[in-house]
Amino acid sequence: MLTTTTTTTEQVKPEPRTEPGAWRTARTYPRASRRSCSASEEAIYTPSWRDKRNQLPQCHPTTPAEHLKEPLAYMRKAQASWEKRVLKSLNSMSTELGVPLARMRPAGEQKDLTNKWNEMGTDEPDLSRFRPVYAPKDFLEVLISLRNPNHDSSEDMTVKSHWGLIQVPLNVRDIPQLRQAYSELNLNNGQLGIDDHAHVHPDLFENSYVQIGKKVVVEQDSAAAQQYSRRGCPTGLRSDLWALTLNSTNQPQDVMHYEQLKAGVIQHDLLVDYLIYKDVKLTASNDDYYFVFEDFLYQVMLCFSRDTAVLEHFKYNSATPPKSYIHGKVGNEEFAVLYPPNGVIPFHGFSMYVAPLCFLYNEPSKLYSVFRMMYIRYFFRLHSISSSPSGIVALCLQFERLLQAHLPQLFYHLRQIGAQPLRIAFKWMVRAFSGYLSTDQLLLLWDRILGYDSLEVVAVLAAAVFAFRAENLMEVASLASAEAVLADLSTLKVMPLIQIFLFATAI
């Protein structure tokens, strides 16, 4: 268990603050007159889906809560084991470096931090001794080792099924099923990311599509905003449409909540703060697109670590928030606090979930609110072990199945030379491609994640990238060569790749 030698419960516990969930009720939206809607507008305003995000299944009332969050015992066991490993790494770092998990900042240090809040990147602490708690490649090894003890792999599996690294029996969609689920992306529909860049007159698609988007924003219809995002969001409307889809507001209560989190950062110094500083330095600060947002990233990430409202997502997350105990009181629940307060230990690359949003929101409180909603709805699934269709295990399996089914020669070739495709693609998927695609293309991808309320499109794009570079990959003779072919994705166009892979691939 985590222990701390220099803190008290009062010091580690977050200050009482206004929780957004305590005051915010379900947003109501005006019912617009739809009598004169065009066919395109009808598709937006009469969605065929129902909002079932992160709802736990209906089960017997005596079913344990952890079984509702994750029904498969071997997944729960693997997640618990992974959590212990991460906690041990964090605890060891605290002991080795002599840095407490949490401490009250002296008055002078609080004043200094307050004064430099908007330019923290110019005076960060010495980070040379700190290391990320884990990297995506460490997490991948855990996923590769997953096995269902009740499943006989010799049954109902083809030889091809054993080619991949993920060997768990989960249901993932094949291309015919994906075509049906993502029908709005078919070749006959206009798409932002394709038709606005082609030599097509704006009057044929773009202008009318933007007008519909403006109408959705004016009417503040969250369901319509989500449906609209399936075909992409115009640059000028994206920030409003995303906030609307996520039900993220920037009311005085939200601003006050952000200021309370900021006060918590100024008052207390946490070990995870150094992990955040280190991660930003190793990733976003070295990225041509995101280095200018370094200060924003520090502000948002440090506030996020103190936000107890994030704990709500553990009701449907297979993970469990870690605990810390007062020194000498290990195991005594009366002296236990959640550490960090939001229950999320940052890992290498975590800040890249925030970085793309900096292009959309220039007000820290609004940026923070949208990021938090993106995290508790989607991003947490990319570093938790679960059987969810949007979970990282299912995404990895789906990627391998798509590649095996439609490019078997390529898959076999890469496997034979020791270049398993998943070992290359995993780093893309665990970050939802942040830091790998150009920002405009990444935002088009994230449009579809919000629009379809699923991370499934991430696995589809990963397979599409391999298909696009298949000819070159068939010529490589080593893992290093394969990685070199796929090293730079910044010139790729997301929507043409996804569209061609889903709707122009022979079945």
CORLIN-V511110 format. One record per backbone hydrogen bond with DSSP energy under -0.5 kcal/mol. NH is the residue of the N-H (numbers start at 0). CO is the residue of the C=O. E is the energy in kcal/mol with one decimal. If there is no record, write none. Layout:
NH/CO/E
NH/CO/E
This chain:
1/322/-0.9
3/324/-1.4
11/7/-2.0
12/8/-2.6
18/16/-0.7
21/18/-1.7
22/18/-0.7
22/19/-1.0
23/19/-2.4
29/218/-0.6
31/29/-1.0
33/31/-0.5
36/33/-1.6
41/37/-2.4
42/38/-1.7
43/39/-1.1
44/40/-2.8
45/41/-1.6
51/49/-1.2
54/51/-1.5
58/56/-0.5
62/59/-2.2
66/63/-0.9
67/63/-1.2
68/64/-2.0
69/65/-1.9
72/70/-0.6
75/71/-2.0
76/72/-2.5
77/73/-1.9
78/74/-2.5
79/75/-2.4
80/76/-2.3
81/77/-2.3
82/78/-2.4
83/79/-2.0
84/80/-1.8
85/81/-2.3
86/82/-2.6
87/83/-2.4
88/84/-1.9
89/85/-2.2
90/86/-2.9
91/87/-2.6
92/88/-1.9
93/89/-2.1
94/90/-2.2
95/91/-3.1
96/92/-2.3
97/93/-0.9
98/93/-1.3
99/97/-0.6
102/268/-1.8
104/266/-2.7
109/105/-2.3
110/106/-2.1
111/107/-2.1
112/108/-2.4
113/109/-2.2
114/110/-2.1
115/111/-1.8
116/113/-1.0
118/115/-1.9
119/116/-0.6
121/118/-1.4
122/119/-1.3
129/126/-1.2
137/134/-1.2
138/134/-1.5
139/135/-2.4
140/136/-1.5
141/137/-1.1
142/138/-1.8
143/139/-2.6
144/140/-1.3
145/142/-1.1
148/146/-0.8
150/147/-1.8
151/149/-0.5
152/150/-0.8
154/151/-1.8
160/157/-0.7
161/158/-1.4
162/159/-1.8
166/164/-0.6
169/167/-1.5
171/169/-0.6
177/173/-2.5
178/174/-2.8
179/175/-1.5
180/176/-2.3
181/177/-2.8
182/179/-0.9
184/181/-2.0
185/182/-1.7
188/185/-1.6
191/230/-2.6
193/190/-1.6
194/190/-2.2
195/190/-0.6
196/193/-1.3
197/193/-1.6
199/197/-2.3
203/200/-2.1
204/201/-1.0
206/201/-2.5
208/204/-2.3
209/205/-2.5
210/206/-1.8
211/207/-1.8
212/208/-2.0
213/209/-2.3
214/210/-1.8
215/211/-2.2
216/212/-2.1
217/213/-2.5
218/214/-2.2
219/215/-0.7
219/216/-0.8
220/215/-1.4
221/219/-0.8
224/220/-2.1
225/221/-2.0
226/222/-2.1
227/223/-2.7
228/224/-1.7
229/225/-0.5
229/226/-1.2
230/227/-1.5
231/228/-1.8
236/233/-1.4
237/233/-1.6
240/236/-2.7
241/237/-2.9
242/238/-2.0
243/239/-2.2
244/240/-2.6
245/241/-2.6
246/243/-0.9
247/242/-2.8
248/246/-0.5
253/250/-0.7
254/250/-2.1
255/251/-2.5
256/252/-2.3
257/253/-2.3
258/254/-2.3
259/255/-2.1
260/256/-2.0
261/257/-2.4
262/258/-2.2
263/259/-1.8
264/260/-1.9
265/261/-2.1
266/262/-2.0
267/263/-2.0
268/102/-2.9
269/267/-0.5
270/100/-2.2
272/269/-1.1
273/269/-0.6
273/270/-1.1
274/270/-1.0
275/271/-2.0
276/272/-2.6
277/273/-2.5
278/274/-2.3
279/275/-2.5
280/276/-2.1
281/277/-2.2
282/278/-1.7
284/279/-2.8
285/282/-1.4
286/283/-1.6
290/286/-1.9
292/289/-2.1
293/290/-1.3
296/292/-2.5
297/293/-2.0
298/294/-2.3
299/295/-2.7
300/296/-2.6
301/297/-2.4
302/298/-2.0
303/299/-2.4
304/300/-1.7
305/301/-0.6
305/302/-1.1
306/302/-0.5
306/303/-1.2
307/305/-0.9
309/306/-1.4
310/307/-1.2
311/308/-1.4
312/309/-1.7
313/310/-1.8
314/311/-1.7
315/312/-1.4
316/312/-0.8
323/336/-3.5
324/1/-1.4
325/334/-1.3
326/3/-1.2
328/325/-2.7
331/328/-2.2
332/330/-0.9
334/331/-2.0
335/332/-1.4
336/323/-2.6
338/321/-2.1
341/304/-1.5
342/339/-2.5
344/342/-0.5
345/343/-0.6
347/133/-2.3
349/346/-2.2
351/348/-1.5
352/349/-1.9
353/350/-1.1
354/350/-1.9
355/351/-0.6
356/353/-1.4
357/353/-0.7
357/354/-1.5
358/355/-1.4
359/356/-1.4
360/356/-1.8
363/361/-0.6
365/362/-0.6
366/362/-2.7
367/363/-2.8
368/364/-2.1
369/365/-2.3
370/366/-2.4
371/367/-2.7
372/368/-1.8
373/369/-2.5
374/370/-2.8
375/371/-2.6
376/372/-1.2
377/373/-2.5
378/373/-1.7
379/374/-2.1
380/377/-1.8
381/378/-1.7
382/379/-1.3
383/380/-0.7
385/383/-0.7
390/387/-1.7
391/380/-1.8
391/383/-0.6
393/387/-0.5
394/390/-2.2
395/391/-2.2
396/392/-2.3
397/393/-2.8
398/394/-2.4
399/395/-2.2
400/396/-2.7
401/397/-2.8
402/398/-2.1
403/399/-2.7
404/400/-2.6
405/401/-1.9
406/402/-2.3
410/406/-2.6
411/407/-2.6
412/408/-2.4
413/409/-2.6
414/410/-2.2
415/411/-2.3
416/412/-1.5
417/414/-1.2
418/413/-3.2
422/419/-1.2
423/419/-0.8
423/420/-1.1
424/420/-2.4
425/421/-2.4
427/424/-0.7
428/424/-2.0
429/425/-2.7
430/426/-0.6
430/427/-0.6
431/428/-1.6
432/427/-3.5
433/430/-1.9
435/432/-2.0
436/432/-1.7
441/437/-2.4
442/438/-2.5
443/439/-1.3
444/440/-1.8
445/441/-2.6
446/442/-1.8
447/443/-1.2
448/444/-1.5
449/445/-2.2
450/446/-2.8
451/447/-2.6
452/448/-0.6
453/448/-1.5
457/454/-2.0
458/454/-0.7
458/455/-0.6
459/455/-1.6
460/456/-2.3
461/457/-2.0
462/458/-2.0
463/459/-2.3
464/460/-2.3
465/461/-1.5
466/462/-2.2
467/463/-2.3
468/464/-1.8
469/466/-1.0
472/468/-2.4
473/469/-2.0
474/471/-1.3
475/472/-0.9
481/477/-2.0
482/478/-2.7
483/479/-1.8
484/480/-1.9
485/481/-1.4
486/483/-1.0
488/486/-0.6
491/488/-1.6
493/491/-0.6
496/492/-1.4
497/493/-2.3
498/494/-2.8
499/495/-2.5
500/496/-2.3
501/497/-2.4
502/498/-2.9
503/499/-1.9
505/503/-0.5
